[in-house]
Amino acid sequence: MSDFAQYQDLVYADATNGVLPRLPYDHERLRDLAEQAMEPGPFGYVEGSAGRERTARANVEAFSRYALRPRSLRPGADGKGGLGVTLFGTPYATPLLTAPIGVLEQVHERAELAVAEGVNAVGVPMVLSTASSTPMEEVAEAVDSWWYQLYWPGDDELAESFVRRATAAGAGAIVVTADTKRLGWRPRDLTRGHLPFLRSQGTATYFSDPVFRSRLKDDPEPGGVFTEAVFHFLGSFADKGLSTDNIARVRAWTDLPILVKGVLRADEAVELAGIGVDGVVVSNHGGRQIDNSMAALDALPEVVEAVGERMTVLFDSGVRSGADVAVAMALGARAVLLGRPWVYGLAVDGAAGVEHVLRSFLAELQITAELLGRDVADLDGSDVARR
């Protein structure tokens, strides 16, 4: 296993030889560089959230309400597998995955293919968005490990096609997003009138799908604006009636583990466990869907208590450091999906930027675990306290 903590030593060693880091290690500075590198519309799309953006701020602020509790006199992880976790029977080198984020062509010209290079360098799986800029089969050829995230369309045959394609292409799991029955109210996008889907961006999985194409009179026009394909995409993007009945049908389409992302309530998690879902991702979509929602981290303990012994609980929303990952895992998450930070790395420096962000998070996580006297997979409620 990689000793991610050594990254810190290498940075200092390079500095003694006059080679300083090209990219920053704090999220705010990286975000500022990404804003300079991106057009205003795309940057607002990535950075922005619903309404007054209170949920996005709450996600970040929630981590300050929890304090890690070090065991100073216990030997820590030794760097040889200290970050490894097992999910659904499969071992992973780290507990980190990239969260599904779509329309990456507006961030970097190579989109998911650049992300694949970045994640491959550190052994982190990619969770591929349905709104990808690259057909899933091309991404599957480029990335070492990936899961597929499904936005359930209004066409069930199309949903089935997506799941079967992902299974055939080698995905490791299916992640059904439940909190996007329609796009949230996002003032930054509204102010600029920026909806990339209208320009055929983020539609590669749809436009390459045989079921989707069978619904059209003509083949989709790449980059087309207000085309038949675009309007059909907009009409079929989400199923407003999505329920456990839909999700239960996924089991007939794949033998992969099935997760549901966007769960903030114990009762919903219990319902999903009852229909045989393998895992949930406690998430509020990074604050992008509902303003003034509860912070995802505050929902995590409730969900873990309700279903943590029956299904695998993962987490995303508001993670901005390796120490944040440790807090989420101490509160019961088995793994963590990281969102905006690596997107900013992608904007600033392509694949190398993605690698930089992930390597930095993993180095801090491993150092934090060693100082806590724990392997990351063993973190639990005794390692964290409410402030």
C-alpha atoms as a printed R data frame, in Angstrom:
    type eleno elety resid chain resno       x      y       z
1   ATOM     1    CA   MET     A     1   0.000  0.000   0.000
2   ATOM     2    CA   SER     A     2   1.142  3.551  -0.678
3   ATOM     3    CA   ASP     A     3   2.526  5.590   2.189
4   ATOM     4    CA   PHE     A     4   0.569  8.720   1.380
5   ATOM     5    CA   ALA     A     5   2.068 10.579   4.343
6   ATOM     6    CA   GLN     A     6   5.444 10.521   2.561
7   ATOM     7    CA   TYR     A     7   4.054 13.124   0.185
8   ATOM     8    CA   GLN     A     8   4.667 15.715   2.892
9   ATOM     9    CA   ASP     A     9   8.314 14.665   3.171
10  ATOM    10    CA   LEU     A    10   8.762 14.889  -0.596
11  ATOM    11    CA   VAL     A    11   7.331 18.406  -0.687
12  ATOM    12    CA   TYR     A    12   9.798 19.565   1.945
13  ATOM    13    CA   ALA     A    13  12.683 17.758   0.215
14  ATOM    14    CA   ASP     A    14  11.859 19.401  -3.107
15  ATOM    15    CA   ALA     A    15  11.698 22.797  -1.412
16  ATOM    16    CA   THR     A    16  15.247 22.422  -0.075
17  ATOM    17    CA   ASN     A    17  16.332 22.008  -3.696
18  ATOM    18    CA   GLY     A    18  14.499 25.150  -4.711
19  ATOM    19    CA   VAL     A    19  11.415 23.462  -6.120
20  ATOM    20    CA   LEU     A    20   8.314 24.921  -4.491
21  ATOM    21    CA   PRO     A    21   4.797 23.489  -4.925
22  ATOM    22    CA   ARG     A    22   2.973 24.687  -8.040
23  ATOM    23    CA   LEU     A    23  -0.469 24.397  -6.470
24  ATOM    24    CA   PRO     A    24  -1.734 25.452  -3.038
25  ATOM    25    CA   TYR     A    25  -2.791 23.138  -0.247
26  ATOM    26    CA   ASP     A    26  -5.692 25.170   1.147
27  ATOM    27    CA   HIS     A    27  -9.111 24.921  -0.437
28  ATOM    28    CA   GLU     A    28  -9.822 28.653  -0.562
29  ATOM    29    CA   ARG     A    29  -6.661 29.500  -2.498
30  ATOM    30    CA   LEU     A    30  -7.260 26.651  -4.940
31  ATOM    31    CA   ARG     A    31 -10.837 27.828  -5.444
32  ATOM    32    CA   ASP     A    32  -9.570 31.336  -6.220
33  ATOM    33    CA   LEU     A    33  -7.163 29.974  -8.829
34  ATOM    34    CA   ALA     A    34  -9.983 27.932 -10.361
35  ATOM    35    CA   GLU     A    35 -12.134 31.033 -10.600
36  ATOM    36    CA   GLN     A    36  -9.339 32.742 -12.515
37  ATOM    37    CA   ALA     A    37  -8.938 29.732 -14.814
38  ATOM    38    CA   MET     A    38 -12.644 29.246 -15.605
39  ATOM    39    CA   GLU     A    39 -15.258 31.301 -17.391
40  ATOM    40    CA   PRO     A    40 -17.745 32.974 -15.010
41  ATOM    41    CA   GLY     A    41 -20.706 30.791 -16.020
42  ATOM    42    CA   PRO     A    42 -18.958 27.433 -15.535
43  ATOM    43    CA   PHE     A    43 -17.302 28.583 -12.297
44  ATOM    44    CA   GLY     A    44 -20.664 29.694 -10.919
45  ATOM    45    CA   TYR     A    45 -22.151 26.351 -11.928
46  ATOM    46    CA   VAL     A    46 -19.537 24.447  -9.913
47  ATOM    47    CA   GLU     A    47 -19.210 26.784  -6.931
48  ATOM    48    CA   GLY     A    48 -22.845 27.792  -6.659
49  ATOM    49    CA   SER     A    49 -25.582 26.210  -4.607
50  ATOM    50    CA   ALA     A    50 -29.290 26.531  -4.031
51  ATOM    51    CA   GLY     A    51 -30.947 29.756  -2.877
52  ATOM    52    CA   ARG     A    52 -28.878 31.819  -0.446
53  ATOM    53    CA   GLU     A    53 -26.361 28.960  -0.314
54  ATOM    54    CA   ARG     A    54 -26.988 28.399   3.379
55  ATOM    55    CA   THR     A    55 -26.867 24.629   2.990
56  ATOM    56    CA   ALA     A    56 -23.444 24.724   1.339
57  ATOM    57    CA   ARG     A    57 -22.077 26.884   4.143
58  ATOM    58    CA   ALA     A    58 -23.730 24.703   6.774
59  ATOM    59    CA   ASN     A    59 -22.044 21.616   5.315
60  ATOM    60    CA   VAL     A    60 -18.604 23.130   5.798
61  ATOM    61    CA   GLU     A    61 -19.356 24.703   9.171
62  ATOM    62    CA   ALA     A    62 -20.740 21.430  10.558
63  ATOM    63    CA   PHE     A    63 -17.255 19.947  10.773
64  ATOM    64    CA   SER     A    64 -16.297 22.613  13.318
65  ATOM    65    CA   ARG     A    65 -18.922 21.195  15.684
66  ATOM    66    CA   TYR     A    66 -17.020 17.920  15.992
67  ATOM    67    CA   ALA     A    67 -13.579 17.487  17.553
68  ATOM    68    CA   LEU     A    68 -11.186 14.582  17.046
69  ATOM    69    CA   ARG     A    69  -9.871 12.906  20.220
70  ATOM    70    CA   PRO     A    70  -6.260 11.682  19.815
71  ATOM    71    CA   ARG     A    71  -4.832  8.690  21.643
72  ATOM    72    CA   SER     A    72  -1.355 10.089  22.192
73  ATOM    73    CA   LEU     A    73   0.197  6.986  23.762
74  ATOM    74    CA   ARG     A    74  -1.006  4.394  21.257
75  ATOM    75    CA   PRO     A    75   1.079  3.517  18.188
76  ATOM    76    CA   GLY     A    76  -0.541  4.885  15.069
77  ATOM    77    CA   ALA     A    77  -1.022  3.423  11.618
78  ATOM    78    CA   ASP     A    78   2.307  2.441  10.106
79  ATOM    79    CA   GLY     A    79   1.609  3.512   6.534
80  ATOM    80    CA   LYS     A    80   1.302 -0.079   5.307
81  ATOM    81    CA   GLY     A    81  -2.375 -0.356   4.589
82  ATOM    82    CA   GLY     A    82  -3.433  2.114   7.245
83  ATOM    83    CA   LEU     A    83  -5.889  3.777   4.861
84  ATOM    84    CA   GLY     A    84  -7.282  0.612   3.297
85  ATOM    85    CA   VAL     A    85 -10.991 -0.181   3.512
86  ATOM    86    CA   THR     A    86 -13.224 -2.934   2.196
87  ATOM    87    CA   LEU     A    87 -16.513 -1.974   0.555
88  ATOM    88    CA   PHE     A    88 -19.019 -4.598  -0.586
89  ATOM    89    CA   GLY     A    89 -16.336 -7.270  -0.351
90  ATOM    90    CA   THR     A    90 -13.824 -5.367  -2.483
91  ATOM    91    CA   PRO     A    91 -10.631 -3.967  -0.933
92  ATOM    92    CA   TYR     A    92  -9.753 -0.354  -1.732
93  ATOM    93    CA   ALA     A    93  -6.442  1.353  -1.011
94  ATOM    94    CA   THR     A    94  -8.141  4.366   0.546
95  ATOM    95    CA   PRO     A    95 -11.594  5.393   1.791
96  ATOM    96    CA   LEU     A    96 -11.788  8.252  -0.716
97  ATOM    97    CA   LEU     A    97 -13.778  8.360  -3.958
98  ATOM    98    CA   THR     A    98 -14.418 11.255  -6.311
99  ATOM    99    CA   ALA     A    99 -18.027 12.370  -6.071
100 ATOM   100    CA   PRO     A   100 -20.064 12.274  -9.290
101 ATOM   101    CA   ILE     A   101 -19.871 15.700 -10.926
102 ATOM   102    CA   GLY     A   102 -21.168 16.251 -14.423
103 ATOM   103    CA   VAL     A   103 -20.548 18.613 -17.306
104 ATOM   104    CA   LEU     A   104 -16.775 18.550 -16.775
105 ATOM   105    CA   GLU     A   105 -16.120 19.757 -20.322
106 ATOM   106    CA   GLN     A   106 -16.824 23.252 -19.011
107 ATOM   107    CA   VAL     A   107 -14.027 22.765 -16.455
108 ATOM   108    CA   HIS     A   108 -11.329 21.145 -18.629
109 ATOM   109    CA   GLU     A   109 -11.265 20.189 -22.292
110 ATOM   110    CA   ARG     A   110 -10.402 16.541 -21.515
111 ATOM   111    CA   ALA     A   111 -13.122 16.283 -18.859
112 ATOM   112    CA   GLU     A   112 -13.447 12.777 -17.365
113 ATOM   113    CA   LEU     A   113 -10.394 11.479 -19.232
114 ATOM   114    CA   ALA     A   114  -8.205 13.951 -17.341
115 ATOM   115    CA   VAL     A   115  -9.913 12.963 -14.094
116 ATOM   116    CA   ALA     A   116  -9.168  9.316 -14.884
117 ATOM   117    CA   GLU     A   117  -5.459 10.056 -15.149
118 ATOM   118    CA   GLY     A   118  -5.528 11.919 -11.863
119 ATOM   119    CA   VAL     A   119  -7.375  9.247  -9.889
120 ATOM   120    CA   ASN     A   120  -5.331  6.421 -11.392
121 ATOM   121    CA   ALA     A   121  -2.155  8.038 -10.064
122 ATOM   122    CA   VAL     A   122  -3.350  7.675  -6.466
123 ATOM   123    CA   GLY     A   123  -5.641  4.639  -6.667
124 ATOM   124    CA   VAL     A   124  -8.892  6.470  -5.938
125 ATOM   125    CA   PRO     A   125 -12.081  5.255  -7.675
126 ATOM   126    CA   MET     A   126 -14.112  7.660  -9.768
127 ATOM   127    CA   VAL     A   127 -17.885  7.817  -9.388
128 ATOM   128    CA   LEU     A   128 -18.960  8.710 -12.918
129 ATOM   129    CA   SER     A   129 -21.902 11.076 -13.326
130 ATOM   130    CA   THR     A   130 -24.790 10.329 -15.652
131 ATOM   131    CA   ALA     A   131 -24.256 13.911 -16.866
132 ATOM   132    CA   SER     A   132 -20.754 13.086 -18.044
133 ATOM   133    CA   SER     A   133 -19.053 14.789 -20.950
134 ATOM   134    CA   THR     A   134 -17.584 11.474 -22.145
135 ATOM   135    CA   PRO     A   135 -19.485  8.251 -22.912
136 ATOM   136    CA   MET     A   136 -19.156  5.815 -20.023
137 ATOM   137    CA   GLU     A   137 -17.462  3.156 -22.156
138 ATOM   138    CA   GLU     A   138 -14.627  5.560 -23.035
139 ATOM   139    CA   VAL     A   139 -14.185  6.489 -19.388
140 ATOM   140    CA   ALA     A   140 -14.168  2.809 -18.422
141 ATOM   141    CA   GLU     A   141 -11.277  2.222 -20.800
142 ATOM   142    CA   ALA     A   142  -9.282  5.030 -19.202
143 ATOM   143    CA   VAL     A   143  -9.922  4.603 -15.467
144 ATOM   144    CA   ASP     A   144  -8.688  1.813 -13.206
145 ATOM   145    CA   SER     A   145 -11.655  1.759 -10.819
146 ATOM   146    CA   TRP     A   146 -15.069  3.383 -11.118
147 ATOM   147    CA   TRP     A   147 -18.669  3.337  -9.969
148 ATOM   148    CA   TYR     A   148 -21.628  4.633 -11.953
149 ATOM   149    CA   GLN     A   149 -24.013  7.287 -10.638
150 ATOM   150    CA   LEU     A   150 -27.543  7.190 -12.073
151 ATOM   151    CA   TYR     A   151 -29.853 10.152 -12.384
152 ATOM   152    CA   TRP     A   152 -33.069  8.231 -12.830
153 ATOM   153    CA   PRO     A   153 -34.614  9.479 -16.082
154 ATOM   154    CA   GLY     A   154 -38.306  9.802 -16.809
155 ATOM   155    CA   ASP     A   155 -37.915  6.838 -19.172
156 ATOM   156    CA   ASP     A   156 -37.473  3.563 -17.249
157 ATOM   157    CA   GLU     A   157 -36.145  1.763 -20.318
158 ATOM   158    CA   LEU     A   158 -33.428  4.385 -20.527
159 ATOM   159    CA   ALA     A   159 -32.599  3.878 -16.840
160 ATOM   160    CA   GLU     A   160 -32.263  0.164 -17.465
161 ATOM   161    CA   SER     A   161 -30.039  0.794 -20.465
162 ATOM   162    CA   PHE     A   162 -27.725  3.029 -18.437
163 ATOM   163    CA   VAL     A   163 -27.401  0.445 -15.668
164 ATOM   164    CA   ARG     A   164 -26.802 -2.430 -18.055
165 ATOM   165    CA   ARG     A   165 -24.200 -0.408 -19.978
166 ATOM   166    CA   ALA     A   166 -22.362  0.465 -16.762
167 ATOM   167    CA   THR     A   167 -22.418 -3.156 -15.629
168 ATOM   168    CA   ALA     A   168 -21.090 -4.389 -18.963
169 ATOM   169    CA   ALA     A   169 -18.372 -1.716 -18.973
170 ATOM   170    CA   GLY     A   170 -16.994 -2.837 -15.618
171 ATOM   171    CA   ALA     A   171 -18.410 -0.446 -13.023
172 ATOM   172    CA   GLY     A   172 -17.924 -1.506  -9.413
173 ATOM   173    CA   ALA     A   173 -21.283 -0.278  -8.095
174 ATOM   174    CA   ILE     A   174 -24.431  1.607  -9.085
175 ATOM   175    CA   VAL     A   175 -25.173  4.813  -7.162
176 ATOM   176    CA   VAL     A   176 -28.728  6.092  -7.638
177 ATOM   177    CA   THR     A   177 -29.073  9.792  -6.836
178 ATOM   178    CA   ALA     A   178 -32.404 10.375  -5.125
179 ATOM   179    CA   ASP     A   179 -32.370 14.118  -4.423
180 ATOM   180    CA   THR     A   180 -32.482 15.464  -7.983
181 ATOM   181    CA   LYS     A   181 -36.018 14.993  -9.246
182 ATOM   182    CA   ARG     A   182 -35.464 18.413 -10.780
183 ATOM   183    CA   LEU     A   183 -32.685 20.980 -10.642
184 ATOM   184    CA   GLY     A   184 -32.624 23.160  -7.541
185 ATOM   185    CA   TRP     A   185 -33.112 26.947  -7.550
186 ATOM   186    CA   ARG     A   186 -29.576 28.216  -8.247
187 ATOM   187    CA   PRO     A   187 -29.303 32.021  -8.407
188 ATOM   188    CA   ARG     A   188 -25.748 32.076  -9.779
189 ATOM   189    CA   ASP     A   189 -26.805 30.052 -12.819
190 ATOM   190    CA   LEU     A   190 -30.042 31.989 -13.212
191 ATOM   191    CA   THR     A   191 -28.251 35.336 -13.130
192 ATOM   192    CA   ARG     A   192 -26.056 34.325 -16.049
193 ATOM   193    CA   GLY     A   193 -28.657 32.159 -17.742
194 ATOM   194    CA   HIS     A   194 -26.119 29.367 -17.607
195 ATOM   195    CA   LEU     A   195 -27.577 25.910 -18.195
196 ATOM   196    CA   PRO     A   196 -24.896 23.882 -20.004
197 ATOM   197    CA   PHE     A   197 -27.298 21.116 -21.015
198 ATOM   198    CA   LEU     A   198 -28.939 23.504 -23.480
199 ATOM   199    CA   ARG     A   199 -25.614 23.506 -25.346
200 ATOM   200    CA   SER     A   200 -25.493 19.688 -25.399
201 ATOM   201    CA   GLN     A   201 -22.877 19.697 -22.632
202 ATOM   202    CA   GLY     A   202 -22.995 16.873 -20.105
203 ATOM   203    CA   THR     A   203 -25.094 14.749 -22.464
204 ATOM   204    CA   ALA     A   204 -22.552 12.209 -23.740
205 ATOM   205    CA   THR     A   205 -24.036  9.225 -21.919
206 ATOM   206    CA   TYR     A   206 -27.501 10.066 -23.244
207 ATOM   207    CA   PHE     A   207 -26.500 10.850 -26.815
208 ATOM   208    CA   SER     A   208 -24.505  7.597 -27.044
209 ATOM   209    CA   ASP     A   209 -27.312  5.440 -25.664
210 ATOM   210    CA   PRO     A   210 -29.274  3.231 -28.105
211 ATOM   211    CA   VAL     A   211 -32.551  3.623 -26.203
212 ATOM   212    CA   PHE     A   212 -32.229  7.403 -26.074
213 ATOM   213    CA   ARG     A   213 -31.330  7.563 -29.763
214 ATOM   214    CA   SER     A   214 -34.278  5.357 -30.663
215 ATOM   215    CA   ARG     A   215 -36.584  8.079 -29.316
216 ATOM   216    CA   LEU     A   216 -35.250 10.645 -31.824
217 ATOM   217    CA   LYS     A   217 -36.047 11.290 -35.465
218 ATOM   218    CA   ASP     A   218 -32.440 12.280 -36.221
219 ATOM   219    CA   ASP     A   219 -29.063 11.455 -34.707
220 ATOM   220    CA   PRO     A   220 -27.972 13.840 -31.932
221 ATOM   221    CA   GLU     A   221 -25.972 16.805 -33.157
222 ATOM   222    CA   PRO     A   222 -22.732 17.219 -31.135
223 ATOM   223    CA   GLY     A   223 -22.678 20.652 -29.551
224 ATOM   224    CA   GLY     A   224 -26.140 21.442 -30.853
225 ATOM   225    CA   VAL     A   225 -28.223 24.155 -29.194
226 ATOM   226    CA   PHE     A   226 -32.005 23.761 -28.814
227 ATOM   227    CA   THR     A   227 -31.953 20.589 -30.921
228 ATOM   228    CA   GLU     A   228 -34.415 17.713 -30.806
229 ATOM   229    CA   ALA     A   229 -31.905 15.702 -28.780
230 ATOM   230    CA   VAL     A   230 -31.442 18.526 -26.265
231 ATOM   231    CA   PHE     A   231 -35.156 18.941 -25.718
232 ATOM   232    CA   HIS     A   232 -35.638 15.194 -25.378
233 ATOM   233    CA   PHE     A   233 -32.814 15.137 -22.848
234 ATOM   234    CA   LEU     A   234 -34.417 17.924 -20.826
235 ATOM   235    CA   GLY     A   235 -37.753 16.134 -20.886
236 ATOM   236    CA   SER     A   236 -36.306 12.820 -19.756
237 ATOM   237    CA   PHE     A   237 -33.571 13.976 -17.350
238 ATOM   238    CA   ALA     A   238 -35.377 13.181 -14.100
239 ATOM   239    CA   ASP     A   239 -38.340 11.159 -12.862
240 ATOM   240    CA   LYS     A   240 -40.305 13.315 -10.416
241 ATOM   241    CA   GLY     A   241 -42.062 10.176  -9.178
242 ATOM   242    CA   LEU     A   242 -38.850  8.387  -8.151
243 ATOM   243    CA   SER     A   243 -39.509  6.064  -5.210
244 ATOM   244    CA   THR     A   244 -38.302  2.831  -3.648
245 ATOM   245    CA   ASP     A   245 -40.399  0.990  -6.247
246 ATOM   246    CA   ASN     A   246 -38.092  2.271  -8.996
247 ATOM   247    CA   ILE     A   247 -34.933  1.525  -7.072
248 ATOM   248    CA   ALA     A   248 -36.024 -2.018  -6.223
249 ATOM   249    CA   ARG     A   249 -36.098 -2.786  -9.955
250 ATOM   250    CA   VAL     A   250 -32.367 -2.089 -10.363
251 ATOM   251    CA   ARG     A   251 -31.627 -5.490  -8.805
252 ATOM   252    CA   ALA     A   252 -33.065 -7.167 -11.903
253 ATOM   253    CA   TRP     A   253 -30.703 -5.195 -14.136
254 ATOM   254    CA   THR     A   254 -27.371 -5.753 -12.408
255 ATOM   255    CA   ASP     A   255 -25.561 -7.900  -9.877
256 ATOM   256    CA   LEU     A   256 -23.474 -4.940  -8.718
257 ATOM   257    CA   PRO     A   257 -23.827 -3.350  -5.269
258 ATOM   258    CA   ILE     A   258 -26.594 -0.709  -5.291
259 ATOM   259    CA   LEU     A   259 -26.370  2.496  -3.289
260 ATOM   260    CA   VAL     A   260 -28.733  5.441  -2.962
261 ATOM   261    CA   LYS     A   261 -27.195  8.902  -2.686
262 ATOM   262    CA   GLY     A   262 -28.977 11.868  -1.129
263 ATOM   263    CA   VAL     A   263 -30.244 10.323   2.110
264 ATOM   264    CA   LEU     A   264 -30.550 12.573   5.186
265 ATOM   265    CA   ARG     A   265 -33.152 10.710   7.247
266 ATOM   266    CA   ALA     A   266 -33.012  7.488   9.246
267 ATOM   267    CA   ASP     A   267 -36.521  6.465   8.194
268 ATOM   268    CA   GLU     A   268 -35.614  6.627   4.503
269 ATOM   269    CA   ALA     A   269 -32.431  4.662   5.122
270 ATOM   270    CA   VAL     A   270 -34.432  1.973   6.940
271 ATOM   271    CA   GLU     A   271 -36.868  1.802   4.025
272 ATOM   272    CA   LEU     A   272 -34.010  1.365   1.569
273 ATOM   273    CA   ALA     A   273 -32.444 -1.346   3.698
274 ATOM   274    CA   GLY     A   274 -35.791 -3.109   3.640
275 ATOM   275    CA   ILE     A   275 -35.792 -3.400  -0.155
276 ATOM   276    CA   GLY     A   276 -32.250 -4.762  -0.246
277 ATOM   277    CA   VAL     A   277 -30.231 -1.677  -1.138
278 ATOM   278    CA   ASP     A   278 -26.593 -2.321  -0.219
279 ATOM   279    CA   GLY     A   279 -25.577  1.165   0.843
280 ATOM   280    CA   VAL     A   280 -26.501  4.824   1.178
281 ATOM   281    CA   VAL     A   281 -24.557  8.014   0.706
282 ATOM   282    CA   VAL     A   282 -25.511 10.585   3.323
283 ATOM   283    CA   SER     A   283 -25.485 13.754   1.228
284 ATOM   284    CA   ASN     A   284 -27.414 16.900   0.404
285 ATOM   285    CA   HIS     A   285 -25.779 17.266  -3.006
286 ATOM   286    CA   GLY     A   286 -23.231 19.711  -1.640
287 ATOM   287    CA   GLY     A   287 -26.035 22.191  -0.986
288 ATOM   288    CA   ARG     A   288 -26.980 22.429  -4.653
289 ATOM   289    CA   GLN     A   289 -30.582 21.255  -4.369
290 ATOM   290    CA   ILE     A   290 -32.313 22.768  -1.326
291 ATOM   291    CA   ASP     A   291 -31.444 25.980   0.493
292 ATOM   292    CA   ASN     A   292 -31.491 25.896   4.298
293 ATOM   293    CA   SER     A   293 -31.372 22.110   4.453
294 ATOM   294    CA   MET     A   294 -29.662 20.413   7.373
295 ATOM   295    CA   ALA     A   295 -25.918 19.868   7.088
296 ATOM   296    CA   ALA     A   296 -25.157 16.407   5.765
297 ATOM   297    CA   LEU     A   297 -22.713 15.732   8.601
298 ATOM   298    CA   ASP     A   298 -25.432 16.335  11.187
299 ATOM   299    CA   ALA     A   299 -27.560 13.644   9.529
300 ATOM   300    CA   LEU     A   300 -24.755 11.075   9.439
301 ATOM   301    CA   PRO     A   301 -24.942  9.753  13.046
302 ATOM   302    CA   GLU     A   302 -28.719  9.258  12.795
303 ATOM   303    CA   VAL     A   303 -28.438  7.230   9.604
304 ATOM   304    CA   VAL     A   304 -25.496  5.169  10.882
305 ATOM   305    CA   GLU     A   305 -27.362  4.335  14.084
306 ATOM   306    CA   ALA     A   306 -30.412  3.237  12.112
307 ATOM   307    CA   VAL     A   307 -28.814  1.096   9.402
308 ATOM   308    CA   GLY     A   308 -25.058  0.964   9.976
309 ATOM   309    CA   GLU     A   309 -25.135 -2.748  10.777
310 ATOM   310    CA   ARG     A   310 -27.434 -3.593   7.863
311 ATOM   311    CA   MET     A   311 -25.873 -1.625   5.027
312 ATOM   312    CA   THR     A   312 -22.762  0.353   4.140
313 ATOM   313    CA   VAL     A   313 -22.998  4.072   4.891
314 ATOM   314    CA   LEU     A   314 -20.901  6.539   2.882
315 ATOM   315    CA   PHE     A   315 -20.779 10.314   3.112
316 ATOM   316    CA   ASP     A   316 -20.303 13.450   1.056
317 ATOM   317    CA   SER     A   317 -20.981 17.222   1.246
318 ATOM   318    CA   GLY     A   318 -18.736 19.884   2.748
319 ATOM   319    CA   VAL     A   319 -15.491 17.873   2.949
320 ATOM   320    CA   ARG     A   320 -12.568 20.271   2.612
321 ATOM   321    CA   SER     A   321  -9.628 18.472   4.251
322 ATOM   322    CA   GLY     A   322  -8.213 15.116   5.248
323 ATOM   323    CA   ALA     A   323  -9.186 15.871   8.838
324 ATOM   324    CA   ASP     A   324 -12.794 16.276   7.654
325 ATOM   325    CA   VAL     A   325 -12.607 12.781   6.160
326 ATOM   326    CA   ALA     A   326 -11.440 11.469   9.535
327 ATOM   327    CA   VAL     A   327 -14.366 13.146  11.311
328 ATOM   328    CA   ALA     A   328 -16.899 11.651   8.892
329 ATOM   329    CA   MET     A   329 -15.417  8.194   9.312
330 ATOM   330    CA   ALA     A   330 -15.352  8.516  13.092
331 ATOM   331    CA   LEU     A   331 -19.071  9.324  12.893
332 ATOM   332    CA   GLY     A   332 -19.673  6.074  11.029
333 ATOM   333    CA   ALA     A   333 -19.017  6.626   7.320
334 ATOM   334    CA   ARG     A   334 -17.163  3.704   5.742
335 ATOM   335    CA   ALA     A   335 -15.893  5.885   2.901
336 ATOM   336    CA   VAL     A   336 -16.135  9.498   1.749
337 ATOM   337    CA   LEU     A   337 -16.916 11.057  -1.631
338 ATOM   338    CA   LEU     A   338 -15.000 14.255  -2.359
339 ATOM   339    CA   GLY     A   339 -16.512 16.872  -4.655
340 ATOM   340    CA   ARG     A   340 -15.588 20.466  -5.404
341 ATOM   341    CA   PRO     A   341 -11.895 20.458  -4.348
342 ATOM   342    CA   TRP     A   342 -10.758 18.066  -7.065
343 ATOM   343    CA   VAL     A   343 -12.876 19.908  -9.644
344 ATOM   344    CA   TYR     A   344 -10.905 23.053  -8.845
345 ATOM   345    CA   GLY     A   345  -7.698 21.071  -9.217
346 ATOM   346    CA   LEU     A   346  -8.946 19.913 -12.628
347 ATOM   347    CA   ALA     A   347  -9.655 23.499 -13.681
348 ATOM   348    CA   VAL     A   348  -6.241 24.775 -12.613
349 ATOM   349    CA   ASP     A   349  -3.977 21.942 -13.768
350 ATOM   350    CA   GLY     A   350  -5.915 19.134 -15.425
351 ATOM   351    CA   ALA     A   351  -5.006 15.587 -14.415
352 ATOM   352    CA   ALA     A   352  -2.067 16.822 -12.346
353 ATOM   353    CA   GLY     A   353  -4.410 19.120 -10.431
354 ATOM   354    CA   VAL     A   354  -6.771 16.257  -9.625
355 ATOM   355    CA   GLU     A   355  -3.837 14.140  -8.462
356 ATOM   356    CA   HIS     A   356  -2.504 17.019  -6.340
357 ATOM   357    CA   VAL     A   357  -5.798 17.467  -4.508
358 ATOM   358    CA   LEU     A   358  -6.354 13.772  -3.863
359 ATOM   359    CA   ARG     A   359  -2.763 13.142  -2.804
360 ATOM   360    CA   SER     A   360  -2.939 16.098  -0.413
361 ATOM   361    CA   PHE     A   361  -6.179 14.880   1.167
362 ATOM   362    CA   LEU     A   362  -4.811 11.368   1.576
363 ATOM   363    CA   ALA     A   363  -1.533 12.580   3.074
364 ATOM   364    CA   GLU     A   364  -3.374 14.687   5.636
365 ATOM   365    CA   LEU     A   365  -5.778 11.832   6.354
366 ATOM   366    CA   GLN     A   366  -2.981  9.361   6.970
367 ATOM   367    CA   ILE     A   367  -1.028 11.796   9.145
368 ATOM   368    CA   THR     A   368  -4.204 12.555  11.101
369 ATOM   369    CA   ALA     A   369  -4.896  8.835  11.605
370 ATOM   370    CA   GLU     A   370  -1.354  8.178  12.800
371 ATOM   371    CA   LEU     A   371  -1.599 11.049  15.272
372 ATOM   372    CA   LEU     A   372  -4.950  9.689  16.455
373 ATOM   373    CA   GLY     A   373  -3.309  6.311  17.026
374 ATOM   374    CA   ARG     A   374  -5.716  4.563  14.673
375 ATOM   375    CA   ASP     A   375  -6.059  2.916  11.301
376 ATOM   376    CA   VAL     A   376  -8.680  4.849   9.358
377 ATOM   377    CA   ALA     A   377 -10.978  1.857   8.956
378 ATOM   378    CA   ASP     A   378 -11.078  1.492  12.752
379 ATOM   379    CA   LEU     A   379 -12.172  5.047  13.536
380 ATOM   380    CA   ASP     A   380 -15.380  5.160  15.568
381 ATOM   381    CA   GLY     A   381 -17.400  7.302  17.931
382 ATOM   382    CA   SER     A   382 -14.719  7.168  20.622
383 ATOM   383    CA   ASP     A   383 -12.457  9.193  18.312
384 ATOM   384    CA   VAL     A   384 -14.742 12.203  18.036
385 ATOM   385    CA   ALA     A   385 -16.668 14.473  20.387
386 ATOM   386    CA   ARG     A   386 -19.333 17.110  19.845
387 ATOM   387    CA   ARG     A   387 -17.967 20.540  20.712
